[in-house]
Amino acid sequence: MTPFCVSSSVPQGGVLSSLLFAVYVDDLIAKLRCLHWYVHIGSLFYGCIYYADDIALLSCICYGLQKLLDICSAWIGVGYK
């Protein structure tokens, strides 16, 4: 993995940190939901479960999980191998 420099951030424990993270992640979840490679039960979306700064991706097949990972990787701008 290639090292990268962090040029901007939100301070941990800052008053707006959780709100800004939620705004950022909301767009990512909307993008993941458009792929339709997620687990759903009834009308509920279970492709991405997150708490604080942890995200769990769920899919019924490996190909779908790879697609979800590709979107997340592109979203944060970091490649993975």
Backbone as ProteinMPNN parsed JSONL, in Angstrom:
{"seq_chain_A": "MTPFCVSSSVPQGGVLSSLLFAVYVDDLIAKLRCLHWYVHIGSLFYGCIYYADDIALLSCICYGLQKLLDICSAWIGVGYK", "coords_chain_A": {"N_chain_A": [[0.852, -1.169, 0.0], [0.564, 2.196, -0.798], [1.948, 4.946, 0.911], [0.177, 7.818, 2.179], [-0.601, 11.292, 2.518], [-2.374, 13.03, 4.987], [-4.318, 15.745, 4.525], [-6.368, 17.262, 5.511], [-8.703, 17.256, 8.232], [-11.117, 16.224, 10.73], [-11.272, 17.132, 14.057], [-10.866, 14.634, 16.56], [-13.387, 13.952, 18.876], [-14.437, 16.427, 18.615], [-17.095, 18.859, 18.607], [-18.657, 18.923, 16.271], [-17.832, 16.635, 14.954], [-19.134, 14.022, 14.855], [-21.516, 14.66, 13.511], [-20.569, 15.672, 11.032], [-19.27, 13.383, 10.078], [-21.467, 11.67, 9.797], [-22.879, 12.983, 7.757], [-21.044, 12.714, 5.661], [-20.871, 9.884, 5.423], [-23.497, 9.251, 4.812], [-23.924, 9.877, 2.096], [-22.229, 7.971, 0.957], [-23.509, 5.572, 1.728], [-25.916, 5.848, 0.329], [-24.926, 5.631, -2.27], [-23.925, 2.987, -2.223], [-26.285, 1.611, -1.861], [-27.572, 1.931, -4.299], [-26.353, 0.064, -5.928], [-27.487, -2.444, -5.535], [-26.372, -4.827, -4.59], [-26.683, -5.998, -2.085], [-27.675, -7.313, 1.133], [-31.019, -7.859, 1.856], [-33.866, -7.715, 3.916], [-37.143, -8.137, 3.776], [-38.243, -4.922, 3.317], [-36.01, -3.687, 4.216], [-32.697, -2.373, 4.177], [-29.639, -3.971, 4.321], [-26.952, -3.801, 3.565], [-24.855, -2.321, 4.414], [-23.612, -1.753, 7.476], [-23.048, 0.466, 10.008], [-21.244, 1.837, 12.774], [-20.212, 4.394, 14.774], [-17.026, 4.86, 13.685], [-16.763, 2.533, 12.256], [-17.413, 0.214, 9.659], [-19.42, -2.312, 8.331], [-19.711, -4.397, 5.606], [-22.159, -6.135, 3.75], [-23.12, -8.842, 1.709], [-24.784, -11.165, -0.452], [-23.302, -12.649, -2.238], [-19.891, -13.224, -3.322], [-19.007, -11.649, -5.484], [-20.717, -9.442, -5.334], [-19.942, -8.37, -2.863], [-17.348, -7.625, -3.496], [-17.894, -5.577, -5.317], [-19.1, -3.711, -3.582], [-16.892, -3.152, -1.939], [-15.205, -1.997, -3.866], [-16.568, 0.4, -4.444], [-16.438, 1.672, -1.926], [-13.651, 1.921, -1.672], [-13.041, 3.597, -3.847], [-14.49, 5.791, -3.02], [-13.157, 6.787, -0.741], [-10.764, 7.227, -1.869], [-8.505, 5.588, -1.77], [-6.529, 2.952, -2.781], [-6.705, -0.653, -2.543], [-5.122, -3.759, -1.969]], "CA_chain_A": [[0.0, 0.0, 0.0], [1.315, 3.435, -0.908], [1.651, 5.921, 1.962], [-0.474, 9.04, 1.728], [-0.593, 12.38, 3.486], [-3.691, 13.553, 5.348], [-4.202, 17.2, 4.433], [-7.426, 17.901, 6.294], [-9.386, 16.291, 9.087], [-12.008, 16.737, 11.763], [-10.689, 16.717, 15.33], [-11.576, 13.606, 17.318], [-14.029, 14.514, 20.052], [-14.983, 17.747, 18.312], [-18.554, 18.955, 18.707], [-19.275, 18.627, 14.976], [-17.23, 15.445, 14.348], [-20.102, 12.964, 14.548], [-22.444, 15.163, 12.497], [-19.868, 15.721, 9.747], [-19.064, 12.007, 9.642], [-22.774, 11.161, 9.36], [-23.165, 13.594, 6.453], [-20.13, 12.087, 4.707], [-21.228, 8.473, 5.253], [-24.835, 9.165, 4.234], [-23.771, 9.831, 0.64], [-21.638, 6.674, 0.629], [-24.552, 4.557, 1.867], [-26.839, 6.017, -0.805], [-24.257, 5.085, -3.451], [-23.894, 1.531, -2.069], [-27.653, 1.111, -2.002], [-27.909, 1.939, -5.73], [-25.761, -1.104, -6.583], [-28.376, -3.596, -5.341], [-25.605, -6.013, -4.229], [-26.721, -6.026, -0.635], [-28.626, -8.205, 1.781], [-32.22, -7.152, 2.303], [-34.906, -8.519, 4.555], [-38.334, -7.313, 3.559], [-37.886, -3.678, 2.635], [-34.895, -3.084, 4.933], [-31.383, -2.444, 3.56], [-28.599, -4.452, 5.216], [-25.691, -3.922, 2.833], [-23.815, -1.556, 5.091], [-23.948, -1.462, 8.862], [-21.937, 1.21, 10.589], [-21.361, 2.384, 14.121], [-19.068, 5.278, 14.994], [-16.232, 4.913, 12.459], [-16.635, 1.173, 11.746], [-18.403, -0.123, 8.641], [-19.481, -3.713, 7.927], [-20.392, -4.566, 4.326], [-22.799, -7.441, 3.647], [-23.653, -9.205, 0.409], [-25.075, -12.603, -0.554], [-22.302, -13.312, -3.074], [-18.556, -12.597, -3.29], [-18.951, -10.607, -6.511], [-21.401, -8.271, -4.797], [-19.106, -7.8, -1.819], [-16.239, -6.953, -4.179], [-18.426, -4.322, -5.857], [-19.257, -2.796, -2.45], [-15.543, -2.729, -1.565], [-14.709, -1.097, -4.907], [-17.2, 1.709, -4.242], [-15.856, 2.273, -0.716], [-12.27, 2.275, -1.974], [-13.073, 4.785, -4.71], [-15.074, 6.89, -2.237], [-12.147, 7.394, 0.126], [-9.608, 7.551, -2.687], [-7.367, 4.76, -1.415], [-6.577, 1.619, -3.368], [-6.394, -1.773, -1.656], [-4.663, -4.962, -2.67]], "C_chain_A": [[0.899, 1.234, 0.0], [0.95, 4.39, 0.224], [0.983, 7.165, 1.386], [-0.503, 10.049, 2.868], [-2.028, 12.847, 3.737], [-3.577, 15.078, 5.394], [-5.299, 17.943, 5.185], [-8.138, 16.839, 7.109], [-10.335, 17.015, 10.027], [-11.45, 16.254, 13.091], [-11.534, 15.658, 16.043], [-12.124, 14.23, 18.593], [-14.592, 15.903, 19.83], [-16.498, 17.726, 18.337], [-19.231, 18.549, 17.399], [-18.785, 17.33, 14.338], [-18.255, 14.395, 13.948], [-21.101, 13.403, 13.489], [-21.795, 15.182, 11.119], [-19.604, 14.324, 9.201], [-20.367, 11.418, 9.111], [-23.154, 11.726, 7.989], [-22.315, 12.936, 5.374], [-20.558, 10.654, 4.391], [-22.603, 8.315, 4.603], [-24.774, 9.091, 2.71], [-23.172, 8.506, 0.181], [-22.688, 5.576, 0.696], [-25.555, 4.646, 0.724], [-26.232, 5.431, -2.078], [-24.206, 3.555, -3.39], [-25.272, 0.921, -2.307], [-28.078, 1.033, -3.473], [-27.362, 0.715, -6.468], [-26.655, -2.332, -6.537], [-27.617, -4.894, -5.088], [-25.577, -6.163, -2.72], [-27.724, -7.058, -0.147], [-29.837, -7.376, 2.175], [-33.207, -8.157, 2.877], [-36.165, -7.674, 4.527], [-37.936, -6.076, 2.783], [-36.689, -2.981, 3.299], [-33.566, -3.375, 4.253], [-30.354, -2.879, 4.587], [-27.274, -4.639, 4.498], [-24.543, -3.249, 3.534], [-24.297, -1.217, 6.497], [-22.774, -0.699, 9.448], [-22.3, 1.744, 11.968], [-20.074, 3.154, 14.385], [-18.26, 5.346, 13.7], [-15.958, 3.522, 11.884], [-17.763, 0.882, 10.767], [-18.292, -1.614, 8.324], [-20.285, -3.785, 6.637], [-20.925, -5.988, 4.231], [-23.338, -7.658, 2.242], [-23.866, -10.713, 0.383], [-24.021, -13.353, -1.354], [-20.993, -12.533, -3.041], [-18.439, -11.466, -4.299], [-19.603, -9.317, -6.007], [-20.588, -7.587, -3.713], [-17.926, -7.059, -2.431], [-16.698, -5.622, -4.761], [-18.607, -3.281, -4.75], [-17.897, -2.269, -1.995], [-14.955, -1.749, -2.574], [-15.277, 0.303, -4.743], [-16.6, 2.397, -3.024], [-14.428, 2.73, -0.967], [-12.201, 3.53, -2.835], [-13.563, 5.999, -3.932], [-14.03, 7.585, -1.378], [-10.854, 7.691, -0.63], [-8.359, 6.76, -2.364], [-7.534, 3.399, -2.061], [-6.247, 0.555, -2.344], [-5.969, -2.941, -2.495], [-4.531, -6.093, -1.676]], "O_chain_A": [[1.887, 1.288, 0.732], [-0.232, 4.624, 0.475], [1.209, 7.515, 0.228], [-0.437, 9.681, 4.041], [-2.798, 13.034, 2.795], [-2.831, 15.629, 6.204], [-5.162, 19.135, 5.461], [-8.174, 15.669, 6.729], [-10.353, 18.243, 10.106], [-11.179, 15.063, 13.236], [-12.757, 15.772, 16.119], [-11.417, 14.946, 19.302], [-15.16, 16.499, 20.745], [-17.113, 16.684, 18.11], [-20.274, 17.896, 17.422], [-19.279, 16.954, 13.275], [-18.242, 13.925, 12.811], [-21.497, 12.595, 12.648], [-22.408, 14.753, 10.141], [-19.702, 14.102, 7.994], [-20.367, 10.738, 8.084], [-23.697, 11.004, 7.153], [-22.813, 12.633, 4.29], [-20.603, 10.259, 3.226], [-22.84, 7.327, 3.907], [-25.509, 8.312, 2.102], [-23.558, 7.975, -0.861], [-22.75, 4.731, -0.197], [-25.995, 3.619, 0.206], [-26.934, 4.808, -2.874], [-24.423, 2.895, -4.407], [-25.393, -0.157, -2.888], [-28.862, 0.159, -3.844], [-27.868, 0.369, -7.536], [-26.58, -3.179, -7.427], [-28.158, -5.97, -5.343], [-24.522, -6.433, -2.147], [-28.513, -7.6, -0.921], [-29.693, -6.305, 2.765], [-33.353, -9.278, 2.39], [-36.244, -6.629, 5.172], [-37.352, -6.177, 1.704], [-36.387, -1.829, 2.987], [-33.33, -4.496, 3.802], [-30.203, -2.228, 5.622], [-26.539, -5.575, 4.815], [-23.381, -3.567, 3.281], [-25.271, -0.485, 6.675], [-21.635, -1.162, 9.392], [-23.45, 2.05, 12.28], [-18.977, 2.616, 14.233], [-18.769, 5.849, 12.698], [-15.02, 3.351, 11.105], [-18.916, 1.248, 11.0], [-17.197, -2.118, 8.077], [-21.411, -3.292, 6.576], [-20.231, -6.939, 4.588], [-23.944, -6.761, 1.656], [-23.205, -11.452, 1.113], [-23.854, -14.56, -1.178], [-20.982, -11.333, -2.767], [-17.836, -10.434, -4.005], [-19.084, -8.225, -6.237], [-20.547, -6.358, -3.649], [-17.54, -5.993, -1.951], [-15.961, -4.637, -4.703], [-18.304, -2.105, -4.949], [-17.757, -1.082, -1.7], [-14.289, -0.785, -2.195], [-14.553, 1.288, -4.885], [-16.284, 3.586, -3.082], [-14.034, 3.808, -0.523], [-11.393, 4.422, -2.576], [-13.098, 7.115, -4.165], [-14.006, 8.812, -1.287], [-9.953, 8.335, -0.092], [-7.253, 7.216, -2.654], [-8.575, 2.761, -1.903], [-5.566, 0.845, -1.361], [-6.421, -3.09, -3.63], [-4.156, -7.204, -2.051]]}, "name": "protein", "num_of_chains": 1, "seq": "MTPFCVSSSVPQGGVLSSLLFAVYVDDLIAKLRCLHWYVHIGSLFYGCIYYADDIALLSCICYGLQKLLDICSAWIGVGYK"}
